[in-house]
Amino acid sequence: MPEDPGPARNKFRSDFIVEIILLVVVAVYLVMAQGQAVGENLSFTVAGAALMALATYWTLHTIRDGLEVIALRLRPGK
């Protein structure tokens, strides 16, 4: 863990921006998927599953970076 919370905070901000973009993309995918049965178009289904897996991974990554920022902020005495 770095000593200074500044780089960790900047990393968290950029990760959070990517997180918002991924959530918007998932929302657009879900709007496009309305009226389609799962598996009706296999490539569309696989793309959606991959997109949701990526969004889940990135959410966990962003949470980890957020916890790092909190830990650095609450760390007693430097």
C-alpha positions as CSV (number, residue, x, y, z in Angstrom):
1,M,0.0,0.0,0.0
2,P,1.5,3.4,-0.9
3,E,2.3,5.9,1.9
4,D,0.5,8.9,0.3
5,P,-3.3,8.6,-0.2
6,G,-3.1,11.0,-3.2
7,P,-2.2,8.4,-5.9
8,A,-4.7,5.9,-4.4
9,R,-7.4,8.5,-4.5
10,N,-6.6,9.4,-8.2
11,K,-6.6,5.7,-9.1
12,F,-10.0,5.3,-7.3
13,R,-11.4,8.2,-9.2
14,S,-10.4,6.8,-12.6
15,D,-11.7,3.4,-11.7
16,F,-15.0,4.9,-10.6
17,I,-15.3,6.7,-14.0
18,V,-14.7,3.4,-15.8
19,E,-17.3,1.8,-13.5
20,I,-19.9,4.4,-14.5
21,I,-19.2,3.9,-18.2
22,L,-19.5,0.1,-17.8
23,L,-22.9,0.5,-16.0
24,V,-24.1,2.7,-18.8
25,V,-23.0,0.1,-21.4
26,V,-24.8,-2.7,-19.4
27,A,-27.9,-0.5,-19.3
28,V,-27.8,0.1,-23.0
29,Y,-27.3,-3.7,-23.6
30,L,-30.3,-4.5,-21.4
31,V,-32.5,-2.0,-23.3
32,M,-31.3,-3.6,-26.6
33,A,-32.1,-7.0,-25.2
34,Q,-35.7,-6.3,-24.4
35,G,-38.0,-8.7,-26.3
36,Q,-35.3,-11.2,-27.0
37,A,-35.3,-14.6,-25.4
38,V,-32.1,-15.8,-23.8
39,G,-30.1,-17.8,-26.3
40,E,-32.2,-16.7,-29.3
41,N,-29.1,-14.9,-30.7
42,L,-26.1,-16.8,-29.2
43,S,-23.5,-14.2,-30.0
44,F,-25.7,-11.5,-28.4
45,T,-26.1,-13.6,-25.3
46,V,-22.4,-14.4,-25.0
47,A,-21.6,-10.7,-25.5
48,G,-24.0,-9.8,-22.7
49,A,-22.7,-12.5,-20.4
50,A,-19.1,-11.3,-21.0
51,L,-20.1,-7.7,-20.4
52,M,-21.8,-8.5,-17.2
53,A,-18.8,-10.5,-16.0
54,L,-16.5,-7.6,-16.8
55,A,-18.8,-5.2,-15.0
56,T,-18.8,-7.5,-11.9
57,Y,-15.0,-7.8,-11.9
58,W,-14.6,-4.1,-12.3
59,T,-17.0,-3.3,-9.5
60,L,-15.0,-5.5,-7.1
61,H,-11.8,-3.9,-8.3
62,T,-13.2,-0.4,-7.7
63,I,-14.4,-1.5,-4.2
64,R,-10.9,-2.7,-3.4
65,D,-9.4,0.6,-4.5
66,G,-12.0,2.5,-2.4
67,L,-11.2,0.4,0.6
68,E,-7.5,1.2,0.1
69,V,-8.3,4.9,0.1
70,I,-10.3,4.6,3.3
71,A,-7.5,2.5,4.9
72,L,-4.9,5.1,4.0
73,R,-7.1,7.9,5.3
74,L,-7.8,6.2,8.7
75,R,-4.2,4.9,9.2
76,P,-3.0,6.1,12.6
77,G,0.3,8.1,12.6
78,K,2.6,8.1,9.6
